[in-house]
Amino acid sequence: MPAKSKKQQMAAGAALSAKRGDRSKASLKGASRQMVESMSKAELEQMACAKRSELPTRKRAN
């Protein structure tokens, strides 16, 4: 599932970096901290690879 907003994509990228070991898990905050615990590496890669130009800055609340 690709990201639905730029913020979500950036959080997924930070979580993926921590999952790979490039960044410490303690440095994560908010959504990225939850993502690293609840999502697999493949799910994070898929979410982080969305084209940023096609995404809104924030997802609208329904």
Secondary structure as GFF3:
##gff-version 3
##sequence-region A 1 62
A	DSSP	alpha_helix	6	20	.	.	.	ID=ss1
A	DSSP	three_ten_helix	25	27	.	.	.	ID=ss2
A	DSSP	alpha_helix	30	38	.	.	.	ID=ss3
A	DSSP	alpha_helix	41	48	.	.	.	ID=ss4
A	DSSP	three_ten_helix	52	54	.	.	.	ID=ss5
###
